[in-house]
Amino acid sequence: MKIHILGVPMDLGAGRRGVDMGPSAIRIAGLSEKLIALGHQVADEGDISIKPPELQRIRNEKLKYLPEIVRACTLLHGKVEKVLSAGGFPLVLGGDHSIAIGTLAGIASYCRKHRKRFGVIWIDAHGDLNTPETTPSGNIHGMPLAASIGMGAIELTSVGGDFRKVDPRDVVLIGTRDLDEGERKVIKQYGINIFTMEDIDKHGISVVIGRALRRLRQVDLLHVSFDLDGVDPQVAPGVGTPVKGGLNYREAHLIMETLNESGKMTSLEVVEVNPILDNRNQSAEFAVELIQSGFGKKII
């Protein structure tokens, strides 16, 4: 497989600084070398240049740093579409989860041109389904999935073109455990598939990921968006918005191993690694281990 690494060192969508260093931390943990050792070709396309918050001002408290986030996501959209068009695998490194607006827009543009359907597995403690009307913080990393299903500010929903990027029925949330009231309403209204941590506790992660893949069996492309805060902070302490009670070490790996075995995953992004809050790059190293599992590393 030809894997193209796309770095987006942005923390403008988050409520605290630090996740802009995530792509570097993941690279330092040996990402390229370990993927090459698994037999893949790797092309590191470098990072999108992001203007830091110190050089900007917040024009809208409900959509903080909107212009620069839109610019970065628009650039990412083009890069992701280009990689897919060349037959490559986009591996996007964040950065905060607002970058998913660009990633999903790039996949959607490719699918629209080639008349293909894509689905999304969203592994995250949060729903990321807020809009300017429901956001409690104004942080855009809480809005990318809403924007991608066509909800929220036109500046976000129109990245890559003014059309809905993904059908909400082709979205599956896994590991959710911290939802705002507005997000609960959206999930029910649009029929979004969701497997909370309670579901995982009751049924086990093997059953959950199996059900998720069955619900997406009709899609042509499958994107996986992995926010590292979906994992319990004991395993990955260095994340943007830690929430107790998440996926454990083996549950997270089994998700990625199962995705690899399915042969369905066609793009992946890993976001919200925050080295400032980490312990000796533990979370970035864990992120690399998860990526390896997604690309075929096995125990035997």
Secondary structure as a PSIPRED ss2 file (coil, helix, strand):
# PSIPRED VFORMAT (PSIPRED V4.0)

   1 M C   1.000  0.000  0.000
   2 K E   0.000  0.000  1.000
   3 I E   0.000  0.000  1.000
   4 H E   0.000  0.000  1.000
   5 I E   0.000  0.000  1.000
   6 L E   0.000  0.000  1.000
   7 G E   0.000  0.000  1.000
   8 V E   0.000  0.000  1.000
   9 P C   1.000  0.000  0.000
  10 M C   1.000  0.000  0.000
  11 D C   1.000  0.000  0.000
  12 L C   1.000  0.000  0.000
  13 G C   1.000  0.000  0.000
  14 A C   1.000  0.000  0.000
  15 G C   1.000  0.000  0.000
  16 R C   1.000  0.000  0.000
  17 R C   1.000  0.000  0.000
  18 G C   1.000  0.000  0.000
  19 V H   0.000  1.000  0.000
  20 D H   0.000  1.000  0.000
  21 M H   0.000  1.000  0.000
  22 G H   0.000  1.000  0.000
  23 P H   0.000  1.000  0.000
  24 S H   0.000  1.000  0.000
  25 A H   0.000  1.000  0.000
  26 I H   0.000  1.000  0.000
  27 R H   0.000  1.000  0.000
  28 I H   0.000  1.000  0.000
  29 A C   1.000  0.000  0.000
  30 G C   1.000  0.000  0.000
  31 L H   0.000  1.000  0.000
  32 S H   0.000  1.000  0.000
  33 E H   0.000  1.000  0.000
  34 K H   0.000  1.000  0.000
  35 L H   0.000  1.000  0.000
  36 I H   0.000  1.000  0.000
  37 A H   0.000  1.000  0.000
  38 L C   1.000  0.000  0.000
  39 G C   1.000  0.000  0.000
  40 H C   1.000  0.000  0.000
  41 Q E   0.000  0.000  1.000
  42 V E   0.000  0.000  1.000
  43 A E   0.000  0.000  1.000
  44 D E   0.000  0.000  1.000
  45 E E   0.000  0.000  1.000
  46 G E   0.000  0.000  1.000
  47 D E   0.000  0.000  1.000
  48 I C   1.000  0.000  0.000
  49 S C   1.000  0.000  0.000
  50 I C   1.000  0.000  0.000
  51 K C   1.000  0.000  0.000
  52 P C   1.000  0.000  0.000
  53 P H   0.000  1.000  0.000
  54 E H   0.000  1.000  0.000
  55 L H   0.000  1.000  0.000
  56 Q C   1.000  0.000  0.000
  57 R C   1.000  0.000  0.000
  58 I C   1.000  0.000  0.000
  59 R C   1.000  0.000  0.000
  60 N C   1.000  0.000  0.000
  61 E C   1.000  0.000  0.000
  62 K C   1.000  0.000  0.000
  63 L C   1.000  0.000  0.000
  64 K C   1.000  0.000  0.000
  65 Y C   1.000  0.000  0.000
  66 L H   0.000  1.000  0.000
  67 P H   0.000  1.000  0.000
  68 E H   0.000  1.000  0.000
  69 I H   0.000  1.000  0.000
  70 V H   0.000  1.000  0.000
  71 R H   0.000  1.000  0.000
  72 A H   0.000  1.000  0.000
  73 C H   0.000  1.000  0.000
  74 T H   0.000  1.000  0.000
  75 L H   0.000  1.000  0.000
  76 L H   0.000  1.000  0.000
  77 H H   0.000  1.000  0.000
  78 G H   0.000  1.000  0.000
  79 K H   0.000  1.000  0.000
  80 V H   0.000  1.000  0.000
  81 E H   0.000  1.000  0.000
  82 K H   0.000  1.000  0.000
  83 V H   0.000  1.000  0.000
  84 L H   0.000  1.000  0.000
  85 S H   0.000  1.000  0.000
  86 A C   1.000  0.000  0.000
  87 G C   1.000  0.000  0.000
  88 G C   1.000  0.000  0.000
  89 F E   0.000  0.000  1.000
  90 P E   0.000  0.000  1.000
  91 L E   0.000  0.000  1.000
  92 V E   0.000  0.000  1.000
  93 L E   0.000  0.000  1.000
  94 G E   0.000  0.000  1.000
  95 G C   1.000  0.000  0.000
  96 D C   1.000  0.000  0.000
  97 H H   0.000  1.000  0.000
  98 S H   0.000  1.000  0.000
  99 I H   0.000  1.000  0.000
 100 A H   0.000  1.000  0.000
 101 I H   0.000  1.000  0.000
 102 G H   0.000  1.000  0.000
 103 T H   0.000  1.000  0.000
 104 L H   0.000  1.000  0.000
 105 A H   0.000  1.000  0.000
 106 G H   0.000  1.000  0.000
 107 I H   0.000  1.000  0.000
 108 A H   0.000  1.000  0.000
 109 S H   0.000  1.000  0.000
 110 Y H   0.000  1.000  0.000
 111 C H   0.000  1.000  0.000
 112 R H   0.000  1.000  0.000
 113 K H   0.000  1.000  0.000
 114 H H   0.000  1.000  0.000
 115 R C   1.000  0.000  0.000
 116 K C   1.000  0.000  0.000
 117 R C   1.000  0.000  0.000
 118 F E   0.000  0.000  1.000
 119 G E   0.000  0.000  1.000
 120 V E   0.000  0.000  1.000
 121 I E   0.000  0.000  1.000
 122 W E   0.000  0.000  1.000
 123 I E   0.000  0.000  1.000
 124 D C   1.000  0.000  0.000
 125 A C   1.000  0.000  0.000
 126 H E   0.000  0.000  1.000
 127 G C   1.000  0.000  0.000
 128 D C   1.000  0.000  0.000
 129 L C   1.000  0.000  0.000
 130 N C   1.000  0.000  0.000
 131 T C   1.000  0.000  0.000
 132 P C   1.000  0.000  0.000
 133 E C   1.000  0.000  0.000
 134 T C   1.000  0.000  0.000
 135 T C   1.000  0.000  0.000
 136 P C   1.000  0.000  0.000
 137 S C   1.000  0.000  0.000
 138 G C   1.000  0.000  0.000
 139 N C   1.000  0.000  0.000
 140 I H   0.000  1.000  0.000
 141 H H   0.000  1.000  0.000
 142 G H   0.000  1.000  0.000
 143 M C   1.000  0.000  0.000
 144 P H   0.000  1.000  0.000
 145 L H   0.000  1.000  0.000
 146 A H   0.000  1.000  0.000
 147 A H   0.000  1.000  0.000
 148 S H   0.000  1.000  0.000
 149 I C   1.000  0.000  0.000
 150 G C   1.000  0.000  0.000
 151 M C   1.000  0.000  0.000
 152 G C   1.000  0.000  0.000
 153 A C   1.000  0.000  0.000
 154 I H   0.000  1.000  0.000
 155 E H   0.000  1.000  0.000
 156 L H   0.000  1.000  0.000
 157 T H   0.000  1.000  0.000
 158 S C   1.000  0.000  0.000
 159 V C   1.000  0.000  0.000
 160 G C   1.000  0.000  0.000
 161 G C   1.000  0.000  0.000
 162 D C   1.000  0.000  0.000
 163 F C   1.000  0.000  0.000
 164 R C   1.000  0.000  0.000
 165 K C   1.000  0.000  0.000
 166 V C   1.000  0.000  0.000
 167 D C   1.000  0.000  0.000
 168 P H   0.000  1.000  0.000
 169 R H   0.000  1.000  0.000
 170 D H   0.000  1.000  0.000
 171 V E   0.000  0.000  1.000
 172 V E   0.000  0.000  1.000
 173 L E   0.000  0.000  1.000
 174 I E   0.000  0.000  1.000
 175 G E   0.000  0.000  1.000
 176 T E   0.000  0.000  1.000
 177 R C   1.000  0.000  0.000
 178 D E   0.000  0.000  1.000
 179 L C   1.000  0.000  0.000
 180 D C   1.000  0.000  0.000
 181 E H   0.000  1.000  0.000
 182 G H   0.000  1.000  0.000
 183 E H   0.000  1.000  0.000
 184 R H   0.000  1.000  0.000
 185 K H   0.000  1.000  0.000
 186 V H   0.000  1.000  0.000
 187 I H   0.000  1.000  0.000
 188 K H   0.000  1.000  0.000
 189 Q H   0.000  1.000  0.000
 190 Y H   0.000  1.000  0.000
 191 G C   1.000  0.000  0.000
 192 I C   1.000  0.000  0.000
 193 N E   0.000  0.000  1.000
 194 I E   0.000  0.000  1.000
 195 F E   0.000  0.000  1.000
 196 T E   0.000  0.000  1.000
 197 M H   0.000  1.000  0.000
 198 E H   0.000  1.000  0.000
 199 D H   0.000  1.000  0.000
 200 I H   0.000  1.000  0.000
 201 D H   0.000  1.000  0.000
 202 K H   0.000  1.000  0.000
 203 H H   0.000  1.000  0.000
 204 G C   1.000  0.000  0.000
 205 I H   0.000  1.000  0.000
 206 S H   0.000  1.000  0.000
 207 V H   0.000  1.000  0.000
 208 V H   0.000  1.000  0.000
 209 I H   0.000  1.000  0.000
 210 G H   0.000  1.000  0.000
 211 R H   0.000  1.000  0.000
 212 A H   0.000  1.000  0.000
 213 L H   0.000  1.000  0.000
 214 R H   0.000  1.000  0.000
 215 R H   0.000  1.000  0.000
 216 L C   1.000  0.000  0.000
 217 R C   1.000  0.000  0.000
 218 Q C   1.000  0.000  0.000
 219 V C   1.000  0.000  0.000
 220 D C   1.000  0.000  0.000
 221 L E   0.000  0.000  1.000
 222 L E   0.000  0.000  1.000
 223 H E   0.000  0.000  1.000
 224 V E   0.000  0.000  1.000
 225 S E   0.000  0.000  1.000
 226 F E   0.000  0.000  1.000
 227 D E   0.000  0.000  1.000
 228 L H   0.000  1.000  0.000
 229 D H   0.000  1.000  0.000
 230 G H   0.000  1.000  0.000
 231 V E   0.000  0.000  1.000
 232 D C   1.000  0.000  0.000
 233 P C   1.000  0.000  0.000
 234 Q C   1.000  0.000  0.000
 235 V C   1.000  0.000  0.000
 236 A C   1.000  0.000  0.000
 237 P C   1.000  0.000  0.000
 238 G C   1.000  0.000  0.000
 239 V E   0.000  0.000  1.000
 240 G C   1.000  0.000  0.000
 241 T C   1.000  0.000  0.000
 242 P C   1.000  0.000  0.000
 243 V C   1.000  0.000  0.000
 244 K C   1.000  0.000  0.000
 245 G C   1.000  0.000  0.000
 246 G C   1.000  0.000  0.000
 247 L E   0.000  0.000  1.000
 248 N C   1.000  0.000  0.000
 249 Y H   0.000  1.000  0.000
 250 R H   0.000  1.000  0.000
 251 E H   0.000  1.000  0.000
 252 A H   0.000  1.000  0.000
 253 H H   0.000  1.000  0.000
 254 L H   0.000  1.000  0.000
 255 I H   0.000  1.000  0.000
 256 M H   0.000  1.000  0.000
 257 E H   0.000  1.000  0.000
 258 T H   0.000  1.000  0.000
 259 L H   0.000  1.000  0.000
 260 N H   0.000  1.000  0.000
 261 E H   0.000  1.000  0.000
 262 S H   0.000  1.000  0.000
 263 G C   1.000  0.000  0.000
 264 K C   1.000  0.000  0.000
 265 M E   0.000  0.000  1.000
 266 T E   0.000  0.000  1.000
 267 S E   0.000  0.000  1.000
 268 L E   0.000  0.000  1.000
 269 E E   0.000  0.000  1.000
 270 V E   0.000  0.000  1.000
 271 V E   0.000  0.000  1.000
 272 E C   1.000  0.000  0.000
 273 V E   0.000  0.000  1.000
 274 N C   1.000  0.000  0.000
 275 P H   0.000  1.000  0.000
 276 I H   0.000  1.000  0.000
 277 L H   0.000  1.000  0.000
 278 D C   1.000  0.000  0.000
 279 N C   1.000  0.000  0.000
 280 R C   1.000  0.000  0.000
 281 N C   1.000  0.000  0.000
 282 Q H   0.000  1.000  0.000
 283 S H   0.000  1.000  0.000
 284 A H   0.000  1.000  0.000
 285 E H   0.000  1.000  0.000
 286 F H   0.000  1.000  0.000
 287 A H   0.000  1.000  0.000
 288 V H   0.000  1.000  0.000
 289 E H   0.000  1.000  0.000
 290 L H   0.000  1.000  0.000
 291 I H   0.000  1.000  0.000
 292 Q H   0.000  1.000  0.000
 293 S H   0.000  1.000  0.000
 294 G H   0.000  1.000  0.000
 295 F C   1.000  0.000  0.000
 296 G C   1.000  0.000  0.000
 297 K C   1.000  0.000  0.000
 298 K C   1.000  0.000  0.000
 299 I C   1.000  0.000  0.000
 300 I C   1.000  0.000  0.000
